[in-house]
Amino acid sequence: MNDIPAAKIRMMKGSIRCLVLGLLGMLPLIGPPFALAAFWSSIRARREEKRLWNPAKTQRILGLVCAGIGALVWSAVDGIIIINLVTSYINS
């Protein structure tokens, strides 16, 4: 019974961590690893959310959305940059 407050605090901290990592995931070039870490943090918080009420659920969802957008956009941009660099190196 005494484990419930500790689990709830861990879950809320994980949700806030997901938001912070999700926002960092929107940074150009270095964002995708942060987005992956946000996904991982969201999964861990979601596991506890099935058992307990999470007052920071909105932050977890917002972090997950930011991480998804950042991962898609910057992975595509990073891929295009790498492909252009490789092709220009091969053609020179």
ZINORQUI-V913537 format. One record per backbone hydrogen bond with DSSP energy under -1.0 kcal/mol. CO is the residue of the C=O (numbers start at 1). NH is the residue of the N-H. Records with the same first field share a line. If there is no record, write none. Layout:
CO=NH / NH
This chain:
3=7
4=8
5=9
6=10
7=11
8=12
9=13
10=14
11=15
12=16
13=17
14=18
15=19
16=20
17=21
18=22
19=23
20=24
21=25
23=26
24=27
27=31
28=30
31=35
32=36
33=37
34=38
35=39
36=40
37=41
38=42
39=43
40=44
41=45
42=46
43=47
44=48
45=49
46=50
48=51 / 52
54=57
56=60
57=61
58=62
59=63
60=64
61=65
62=66
63=67
64=68
65=69
66=70
67=71
68=72
69=73
70=74
71=75
72=76
73=77
74=78
75=79
76=80
77=81
78=82
79=83
80=84
81=85
82=86
83=87
84=88
85=89
86=90
87=91
